[in-house]
Amino acid sequence: MSFFEDELIKKVSVRFRELRGSRQIETISSGQVSTIKRIESGKNIKSGNFIPDSLLEDYSRNLTETFF
C-alpha cells in the first residue's frame, strides 16, 4: 500500500467517525455494522472497495434526513 493510500484511509476513517458523531452505528446502516467499524478503525481490505457504494448511500440518506 502506498503512502497516499495510507493517508487517505486515515482521513476517511476520521471523517466517518466525525459524521456519525454520537449516533449508534445501527442508525446509519444496520446491515453493515462490521464494515463501519472496519472503516472507522482504518483497516483496509485486500480486494474490493474500501467503502461500499451501498454504505455511502446509507450515510448520505441518514445525514440528509438529519440535517433537513
Rosetta silent file (secondary structure, phi, psi, omega in degrees, C-alpha in Angstrom):
SEQUENCE: MSFFEDELIKKVSVRFRELRGSRQIETISSGQVSTIKRIESGKNIKSGNFIPDSLLEDYSRNLTETFF
SCORE:     score description
SCORE:     0.000 S_00000001
   1 L     0.000  139.156 -177.272    0.000    0.000    0.000 S_00000001
   2 L   -81.869  163.864  176.456    1.310    3.416   -0.883 S_00000001
   3 H   -57.849  -42.404 -179.859    1.830    6.365    1.439 S_00000001
   4 H   -59.701  -44.998  178.671   -1.015    8.156   -0.347 S_00000001
   5 H   -61.756  -44.940  178.782   -3.396    5.251    0.312 S_00000001
   6 H   -57.834  -46.790 -179.124   -2.428    5.105    3.969 S_00000001
   7 H   -66.456  -40.384  179.456   -3.034    8.823    4.444 S_00000001
   8 H   -64.134  -43.116  178.781   -6.327    8.741    2.560 S_00000001
   9 H   -62.622  -42.382  177.798   -7.597    5.840    4.649 S_00000001
  10 H   -59.983  -45.816 -177.982   -6.677    7.665    7.859 S_00000001
  11 H   -67.377  -40.361  178.924   -8.510   10.813    6.766 S_00000001
  12 H   -65.523  -40.817  179.119  -11.597    8.921    5.595 S_00000001
  13 H   -59.753  -47.230  178.928  -11.702    6.980    8.873 S_00000001
  14 H   -62.305  -43.304 -178.387  -11.620   10.166   10.923 S_00000001
  15 H   -64.403  -41.145  177.556  -14.258   11.784    8.717 S_00000001
  16 H   -62.217  -42.020  177.619  -16.603    8.806    9.035 S_00000001
  17 H   -62.556  -42.243  179.998  -16.286    8.921   12.840 S_00000001
  18 H   -64.629  -42.912 -179.086  -16.978   12.677   12.798 S_00000001
  19 H   -64.146  -39.772  179.689  -20.004   12.297   10.526 S_00000001
  20 H   -70.986  -35.092  179.578  -21.519    9.585   12.699 S_00000001
  21 L    59.012 -130.387 -177.766  -20.840   11.572   15.853 S_00000001
  22 L   -92.101    2.809  178.692  -22.675   10.141   18.850 S_00000001
  23 L   -65.420  146.988  172.006  -25.166    8.185   16.734 S_00000001
  24 L   -68.952  144.953 -179.609  -25.246    4.430   17.175 S_00000001
  25 H   -56.285  -38.361 -177.280  -23.769    2.589   14.201 S_00000001
  26 H   -61.993  -23.901  179.438  -27.070    0.771   13.685 S_00000001
  27 H   -75.748  -19.778  176.538  -28.825    4.074   12.957 S_00000001
  28 H   -83.496  -52.760 -177.889  -26.587    4.600    9.928 S_00000001
  29 L  -159.987  104.434 -175.960  -26.778    1.102    8.487 S_00000001
  30 H   -67.956  -26.276 -177.880  -27.926   -1.889   10.497 S_00000001
  31 H   -85.775   -5.655 -174.543  -26.688   -4.378    7.914 S_00000001
  32 H  -129.582   36.477 -178.020  -23.136   -3.052    7.727 S_00000001
  33 H   -58.522  -46.660 -177.911  -22.050   -2.616   11.328 S_00000001
  34 H   -66.039  -33.663  177.655  -18.811   -4.563   10.867 S_00000001
  35 H   -67.281  -42.878  178.852  -17.968   -2.576    7.724 S_00000001
  36 H   -63.044  -43.728  178.334  -18.482    0.735    9.523 S_00000001
  37 H   -61.376  -41.074  179.561  -16.302   -0.429   12.425 S_00000001
  38 H   -63.418  -45.024 -179.545  -13.602   -1.528    9.960 S_00000001
  39 H   -64.680  -47.180 -177.990  -13.663    1.812    8.142 S_00000001
  40 H   -65.830  -24.136  177.451  -13.666    3.860   11.339 S_00000001
  41 H   -89.762   -5.188  176.140  -10.704    1.870   12.648 S_00000001
  42 L    81.220   19.661  178.629   -8.780    2.452    9.409 S_00000001
  43 L   -90.196  131.330  178.926   -8.461   -1.179    8.362 S_00000001
  44 L   -98.062  159.660  176.311   -8.392   -1.814    4.632 S_00000001
  45 L  -100.651  160.580 -176.603   -9.497   -4.949    2.828 S_00000001
  46 L   -73.072  -32.204 -179.956   -7.328   -6.890    0.419 S_00000001
  47 L  -140.508  159.349 -179.505   -9.729   -6.592   -2.509 S_00000001
  48 L    88.671 -170.007 -178.045  -12.739   -4.527   -3.414 S_00000001
  49 L   -86.920  143.893  175.519  -13.643   -1.031   -2.342 S_00000001
  50 L   -61.610  -40.692  178.572  -12.622    0.454    0.995 S_00000001
  51 L  -124.384  115.738  178.987  -16.156    1.877    1.277 S_00000001
  52 L   -65.120  147.052  179.035  -19.011    0.020   -0.439 S_00000001
  53 H   -55.942  -40.971 -177.803  -21.390    2.129   -2.543 S_00000001
  54 H   -63.139  -33.420  178.049  -24.357    0.953   -0.506 S_00000001
  55 H   -71.240  -38.834  175.424  -22.765    2.268    2.694 S_00000001
  56 H   -60.365  -39.657  177.395  -22.151    5.673    1.109 S_00000001
  57 H   -63.859  -41.808  178.553  -25.834    5.740    0.169 S_00000001
  58 H   -61.989  -44.712  178.146  -26.817    4.871    3.756 S_00000001
  59 H   -62.052  -45.533 -178.902  -24.632    7.674    5.153 S_00000001
  60 H   -60.988  -47.611 -179.317  -25.989   10.131    2.595 S_00000001
  61 H   -63.515  -46.192 -177.844  -29.613    9.229    3.292 S_00000001
  62 H   -63.976  -44.500 -177.364  -29.158    9.285    7.063 S_00000001
  63 H   -73.295  -31.984  176.138  -27.309   12.587    7.148 S_00000001
  64 H   -64.972  -43.516  178.289  -29.717   14.226    4.705 S_00000001
  65 H   -63.803  -34.694 -178.595  -32.639   13.230    6.937 S_00000001
  66 H   -70.173  -41.632 -173.530  -30.776   14.559    9.978 S_00000001
  67 H   -90.114  -16.349 -176.099  -29.934   17.955    8.538 S_00000001
  68 L  -121.997    0.000    0.000  -33.093   18.688    6.552 S_00000001
